[in-house]
Amino acid sequence: MIPAISLTTDRLILRTPREEDFPVVARFMASARARFVGGPVADEFDQWRGFLSGFGHWALRGYGFFMVEHQGEMVGRVGLVNHVMWDEPELGWHVFDGFEGRGYATEAAACVRDWAAAERGLGPLISYIHPDNMRSRRVAERLGAHLERFTELLGHPAEVWRHTGGQP
């Protein structure tokens, strides 16, 4: 069992994932929107394994991705990952199709960043962002992050953005 954690902002509810979230996550992973986070992934079994890795983060590390809800609709996922090949915990965000441009990623990421610091003692966090992912770069900038360095991640170029705002 993973912990049942729920966070709120002025507009959003962030909660730990449930099995019934798989279809919306699978649609995201199958779409072109997932191109900067290992997708698109068309095979349902690979989508399922990726979905389950989120539960593994919660079980092993005590953190992971939250499902982000706005007025009853799932608008994305925001949370923390620290895969075995990562340098340190990463703050990441995925906005589902049709919900971009409304500030959900920034609002939810600030909430998770602050939760990670207060409840898990983590930070200042990083975000790995592909150099071509301008939308994610803008979210990082709005969060007060700064470009720290360039690296390679899973065979792709990546920028490491350091989050300093909201830390204790």
N, C-alpha and C positions, 0 to 999 in steps of 0.2 A: 504494500500500500504506500502511496505517496501522500504527503501532507495535503490537506484541503486548505489552501491559502487563498484568500481573496483580498485584493487591494482595490481602492477606489480613488478616482480623481473627480474633478468637477463633472466630467462627461462620461467617464469610462468605468467599467468594471474589468479588473484583471483577475483571472482565477487559474488555478492549476488545471491542466488538461484532463479530459475524460475520454473514454473510448468513443463516445458518440461524436467527438470532434474530428474523427478520422476523415470523413468525407470532405469537409471543407479544407482540411490540411492537404489531403490528396489532390484536390482540384488545384490548389495553389502550386504544389510541387510539380504537377503535370503541365503547368502553364509557363509561358515565356517569362512571366514575372519572377520565376525561381532561377533565372539564368545566373544570378550572382551568388546563389546559395546552394550550388550543386545540382541544379536542375537545368532544363526540365527533366523530370523522371516520369516515364510513361508506364513502367511496369508496376502493377499494383503491389506485388510482394516487396519490391524495393521501396515503394512509398510507405508500406506498412513498417518495414524495418527502420526507416528513417523516423517515422512517427514514434515507434517504440523507444528509439534512442533518447527522445525527450523525457520519457518516463524514467529511463536509466539515470539520467542526470539528476532528477529529483531524488531517486532512491539512493544513489551513491554519493552525491555531492551536496544535497540539501537545497539545491536550486535548479532552475531550468527555465523553459519558456512558459509564459503565461498566455492563455487565450485572452484576447482583448475584445470586449463586447461594448457596443454602443446601441442603446435603445433596443435591446433584444437581438441584434444582429452581430455575428462574428465579423470583425473588421480586420483582424490580423493576429499576429503573435509577437510578443516582445519578451525578452528574457536574457538569461545568462547561460552560456555554454563554456565548457572547458574540456574539449576533446583531448585525447592523449598527446596529439601533436601540437597543441596550442601552447603558447608561452605562458599564458595566464588566463583567468576568466575574461570572457568577452561579453559585452552588452550588445545584443543584436535585435533587429526588428524586421518583420515581414508584414507588409500591408497587402491585404487581399484586393483583387480586382474590383474596381468601382468605388474604393474607399480612399484613394490617394488624394493628396492635396488638401486635407481637412485638419491636419495637425495631430492626427491620432498617434502616429509613431513618436513624435516629439513628446507629447503629453505622457504617453505610456512609458517611454524609455526613461524620462525624468523620474517617474514614480518608481520604476524598478531600480534605477541607479540609487535612489535614496533608500529604498528598502534593503538593497544589497549592503549598503554601508551600515545602516542602523541595525539590521537583524542578522546579517551574516558576517559583518566585519570586513567586507570586501571593498577594495578601491584604493586609489583611483583606478577605475576599470579602463579597458581598451575596447575598441571596435575595429575589426578588420573590414576594410572597405575596398572593393575593386576600384581601380582608378577611373573606370568608365561609369561608375554608379553615382551619377551626379545627385540624384534624389537623396541617397543615403549620406552623401557628403554634406548636403545642406541640413539634414537632420542633425548630424554630428555637430555642425557649426552652431545651430540653434541651441543645442544642449551645452554649448560652451567648451566643447572638445577642441583640441588642437592637433594638427598633423605632427606626429612624433618622428616617424621614420617610414621607410619603404622596405618591403620584404616580399617573400614569395610564400604562398599558402596553397597547399594541395596542387602545386604545379602552375599556379596562376599568380600574376602580380597582385600585391595588396598594399594598401596604405594602413598604417597603424595610427589610429586616432586615440588620443588620451583624454579621458573625461576627468575633469577636476572639480566641476561644479557639484554642489549638493553633498559633498563628502564631509564626514564629521571632523 
